[in-house]
């Protein structure tokens, strides 16, 4: 672990002069993980609307290299069917994975519509009791207009903004706060309309500010790195120091916003 800090000067009576420039930087490497007491939970990947099985191959292999056991939820009709039914199937997959790996809980990763299926399971079916953390990739939490293209499918109608299902899921944010969440979106996501639909009202929000589209976020090494750090508890440390750094420097270099949060979490919108 590399830890560099420019400390503030003491004024002689045990207090610190916070007017002096202050900067913190933490670089958490693989070496830090060796000394950290990290409990690893298996990961279940929930694929997005119409995604073929091979779409998750790179992400799954990266997580396995990092030491995670990984499974993929097998949902019918390429995730185009009824969302509550898909969530019920996910509930069975969670129990099977817990039994297979002898794990108390699992982590979830949901891409696009897969994130909505994961959220429905967590919030509406009580799945939060069996899940440690969840990462949403390019998930339209408030619905998307491109779903008009999928009006012939049940899921396409259910994910429209202001649909009955989306209103139901977003009407009670307290259900979302029962679990630690990270939502990762891309500012170049061509499918995310309305643009703020990817912002989750509880937990962390991180945005990718380089050209990667809706489907490409699954292949983003940066996004996968955030995901691994989040599962290992190191993400919380880095974002906490980012907020302290911004407060001390006052230059807006790391934009941090407060929202309806999970207990003990800040909502951080990254810029890198």
C-alpha positions in Angstrom: 0.0 0.0 0.0 1.3 3.5 -0.9 0.0 6.2 1.4 1.1 9.8 0.9 -0.3 12.7 2.9 0.6 16.3 3.2 -0.4 16.9 6.8 -1.7 20.2 8.1 0.5 22.0 10.6 -0.4 21.9 14.3 -0.9 25.3 16.0 0.7 24.1 19.2 -2.3 23.2 21.2 -3.3 20.0 19.6 -5.4 21.6 16.9 -4.7 21.7 13.1 -4.7 24.7 10.8 -7.2 23.6 8.1 -6.6 26.8 6.1 -3.3 25.2 4.9 -3.5 23.2 1.7 -4.5 19.6 2.3 -4.3 16.7 0.0 -4.8 12.9 0.6 -4.0 10.2 -1.8 -4.5 6.5 -1.4 -3.3 3.9 -3.9 -4.8 0.6 -2.9 -3.0 -2.3 -4.7 -3.2 -6.0 -4.7 -0.7 -6.0 -1.8 -3.3 -4.1 0.4 -5.8 -6.9 -0.2 -3.3 -9.5 1.2 -3.4 -7.7 4.6 -7.1 -6.8 4.5 -9.6 -9.1 6.2 -11.8 -9.5 3.1 -14.7 -12.0 3.0 -15.3 -13.0 -0.6 -18.8 -13.8 -1.7 -19.6 -15.5 -5.0 -20.9 -13.3 -7.8 -24.0 -13.8 -9.9 -24.1 -11.9 -13.2 -27.6 -10.9 -14.5 -27.5 -10.3 -18.2 -29.2 -7.4 -20.0 -32.1 -7.2 -22.5 -31.4 -9.6 -25.4 -27.8 -10.2 -24.4 -26.3 -13.5 -25.6 -24.4 -15.7 -23.1 -21.0 -14.9 -24.6 -21.5 -11.1 -23.9 -20.4 -11.6 -20.2 -17.4 -13.9 -21.0 -14.7 -11.1 -20.5 -16.3 -9.7 -17.3 -16.7 -13.2 -15.8 -13.1 -14.1 -16.6 -11.8 -10.9 -15.0 -13.7 -11.5 -11.8 -12.4 -15.1 -11.7 -8.8 -13.9 -12.1 -9.5 -11.6 -9.1 -10.4 -14.7 -7.1 -14.2 -14.6 -7.2 -16.5 -17.6 -7.9 -18.8 -16.5 -10.7 -22.2 -17.8 -11.9 -24.6 -16.4 -14.5 -28.4 -16.3 -14.1 -30.1 -18.3 -16.8 -33.2 -16.4 -17.7 -35.7 -17.3 -20.5 -36.2 -15.5 -23.8 -32.9 -13.6 -23.6 -34.2 -11.4 -20.7 -37.2 -10.1 -22.7 -39.9 -11.7 -20.6 -41.9 -10.6 -17.6 -39.5 -8.9 -15.1 -41.2 -10.2 -11.9 -41.0 -13.7 -13.3 -37.3 -13.3 -14.2 -36.7 -12.0 -10.7 -38.3 -15.1 -9.2 -36.0 -17.2 -11.4 -33.1 -15.2 -10.1 -34.2 -15.9 -6.5 -33.8 -19.6 -7.3 -30.4 -19.0 -8.8 -29.2 -17.2 -5.7 -30.2 -20.1 -3.5 -28.5 -22.6 -5.8 -25.3 -20.5 -5.8 -25.3 -20.1 -2.0 -25.6 -23.9 -1.7 -23.0 -24.6 -4.4 -20.3 -22.4 -2.9 -21.4 -22.8 0.8 -21.9 -19.1 1.1 -24.1 -17.1 3.4 -24.7 -14.4 0.8 -23.8 -13.5 -2.8 -22.9 -10.4 -4.8 -24.9 -9.4 -7.8 -23.9 -7.7 -11.0 -26.7 -6.6 -13.3 -26.2 -5.1 -16.7 -28.9 -2.9 -18.3 -32.3 -4.6 -17.8 -30.5 -7.2 -15.7 -30.0 -4.5 -13.1 -33.7 -3.9 -13.0 -34.3 -7.6 -12.6 -31.8 -7.7 -9.7 -33.5 -4.6 -8.1 -36.9 -6.2 -8.3 -35.6 -9.3 -6.6 -33.9 -7.3 -3.9 -36.7 -4.8 -3.2 -39.9 -6.7 -4.0 -39.0 -10.3 -3.2 -36.9 -9.7 -0.1 -33.7 -10.8 -1.8 -31.7 -8.2 0.2 -31.5 -10.8 3.0 -29.3 -13.1 0.8 -27.2 -10.4 -1.0 -24.0 -8.7 0.3 -23.6 -6.0 -2.4 -24.9 -5.2 -5.9 -23.3 -3.4 -8.8 -25.5 -2.0 -11.6 -23.9 -1.5 -15.0 -25.7 0.9 -17.4 -29.0 0.2 -15.6 -31.9 2.6 -16.4 -33.3 2.9 -12.8 -36.0 5.3 -13.9 -36.8 3.5 -17.2 -35.8 4.3 -20.8 -37.5 5.5 -23.9 -35.6 3.1 -26.2 -37.8 0.5 -24.7 -40.4 1.6 -27.3 -38.4 -0.6 -29.7 -39.2 -3.6 -27.5 -43.0 -3.0 -27.1 -43.6 -6.4 -28.5 -42.0 -7.9 -25.4 -43.3 -7.8 -21.8 -40.0 -6.5 -20.5 -39.9 -3.8 -23.1 -43.2 -2.4 -21.9 -42.4 -2.7 -18.3 -39.2 -0.7 -18.5 -40.7 2.4 -20.1 -40.6 5.5 -17.9 -43.7 5.9 -15.8 -44.7 2.3 -16.4 -46.6 0.7 -13.5 -43.5 -1.5 -12.6 -41.0 1.4 -12.7 -43.3 3.5 -10.5 -43.7 0.6 -8.0 -39.9 0.1 -7.8 -39.1 3.8 -7.3 -42.0 4.6 -4.9 -40.3 3.4 -1.8 -36.5 4.2 -1.7 -36.2 2.8 1.8 -36.3 -0.7 0.3 -33.2 0.2 -1.8 -31.3 1.3 1.3 -31.3 -2.1 2.8 -28.2 -3.1 0.8 -25.0 -1.4 -0.4 -25.2 -0.5 -4.1 -23.0 0.9 -6.8 -24.4 2.2 -10.1 -21.9 2.6 -12.9 -22.9 4.6 -16.0 -21.2 6.0 -19.1 -21.7 9.6 -20.2 -21.5 8.2 -23.7 -24.3 5.7 -23.3 -26.4 6.0 -26.4 -29.3 4.1 -24.9 -29.7 6.0 -21.6 -32.6 8.3 -22.3 -33.6 10.1 -20.2 -30.0 10.9 -19.3 -30.4 10.8 -15.5 -32.1 7.4 -15.6 -28.9 5.7 -14.6 -28.6 7.6 -11.3 -29.6 5.5 -8.3 -31.2 7.4 -5.4 -29.4 5.3 -2.8 -25.7 4.1 -2.7 -22.8 5.1 -4.9 -23.1 6.5 -8.5 -19.9 6.5 -10.7 -19.8 7.8 -14.2 -17.3 6.9 -16.9 -16.2 10.0 -18.9 -14.5 8.4 -21.9 -16.1 6.9 -25.1 -17.7 3.6 -24.0 -21.2 2.8 -24.9 -24.1 0.9 -23.4 -22.9 -2.6 -24.3 -19.2 -1.7 -23.9 -19.4 -1.0 -20.2 -19.2 -4.7 -19.6 -15.7 -4.7 -21.1 -14.4 -1.6 -19.3 -11.4 -2.4 -17.2 -12.0 0.8 -15.2 -15.6 -0.2 -14.4 -14.5 -3.8 -13.5 -11.8 -2.3 -11.2 -14.4 -0.2 -9.4 -16.6 -3.3 -9.1 -13.8 -5.4 -7.5 -12.9 -2.6 -5.0 -16.5 -2.1 -4.1 -17.0 -5.8 -3.4 -13.8 -5.9 -1.3 -14.7 -2.8 0.7 -11.8 -0.7 -0.6 -14.0 1.5 -2.8 -15.7 2.9 0.4 -12.2 4.0 1.7 -11.2 5.7 -1.6 -14.4 7.6 -2.0 -14.4 8.7 1.6 -10.9 10.2 1.2 -12.0 11.8 -2.1 -14.8 13.6 -0.2 -12.3 14.8 2.5 -9.9 16.0 -0.2 -12.5 18.0 -1.9 -13.7 19.6 1.3 -10.2 20.6 2.2 -9.1 21.8 -1.2 -12.5 23.4 -2.2 -11.6 23.2 -5.9 -14.3 20.8 -7.0 -11.8 18.3 -8.4 -13.9 15.5 -7.1 -17.6 16.1 -7.3 -19.5 14.6 -4.4 -23.3 14.9 -3.9 -25.6 13.9 -1.1 -28.8 12.0 -1.8 -31.1 9.3 -0.4 -28.4 7.0 0.7 -27.8 3.6 2.2 -26.8 3.8 5.8 -23.2 4.9 6.1 -22.8 5.6 2.4 -22.2 8.8 0.4 -23.4 9.1 -3.2 -20.3 9.9 -5.2 -20.4 10.8 -8.8 -16.9 10.3 -10.2 -15.3 12.1 -13.1 -12.7 9.6 -14.4 
